[in-house]
Amino acid sequence: MTESERELTLEALTEKERLLLAGKNDYPDKIAFLAEMISSTISNGGKILVCGNGGSAAESQHFAAEMVVRLTAKVERSAFPAIALTSDTSVITACSNDYGFERVFARQVEAIGRKGDLLLALSTSGNSDNVINAVTAARDLQIETAALLGKSGGELAEITNFSIIIPSQSVTRIQEEHLFILHQVVELVQLSLSPEE
């Protein structure tokens, strides 16, 4: 391992320790609260809608897959209703062509979102127009909103019902922490909704 590779690895480990170690901040409580929001939504017959751009789009799909299918082969449980709004290329390209890319998630929220659902928005900046528009559309439909954000949280921190902000300027570190949080959330939702399994 070169010295620069070693420095990058240490930077990532130090950032994770700084951000997520229990007892030094309220991230464990926030993660548990987000999991409770999701569990409550599902228990009450709602579904989880997830969106984000780039790496956050991939994480949206990753999260939805683990909710619908399972997190690991060690736990067999019922499927949880989650839809990544980043997956349907025909809808995304048609909406981008007809309405503009800033409406790709909002249009889907308008189509399939219902009161009682929850929209989970992922954004490393907190200022992505298409994600902001999705949250605005959800609020108009009285859909609860939550977000995983980075940097200062941006505009999304001001308009979502609940958010967890990773206060780093590194997109890489933010996305790593978001994935860590999403895995913890799925585990907690499993424990809440399928404790016997």
Sequence and secondary structure as in RCSB ss.txt:
>XXXX:A:sequence
MTESERELTLEALTEKERLLLAGKNDYPDKIAFLAEMISSTISNGGKILVCGNGGSAAESQHFAAEMVVRLTAKV
ERSAFPAIALTSDTSVITACSNDYGFERVFARQVEAIGRKGDLLLALSTSGNSDNVINAVTAARDLQIETAALLG
KSGGELAEITNFSIIIPSQSVTRIQEEHLFILHQVVELVQLSLSPEE
>XXXX:A:secstr
  HHHHHHHHHHHHHHHHHH TTSSSHHHHHHHHHHHHHHHHHTT  EEEE STHHHHHHHHHHHHHHT S TT 
      EEETT  HHHHHHHHHHT GGGHHHHHHHHH  TT EEEEEESSS  HHHHHHHHHHHHTT EEEEEEE
TT HHHHHHSSEEEEE  S HHHHHHHHHHHHHHHHHHHHHHH TT 
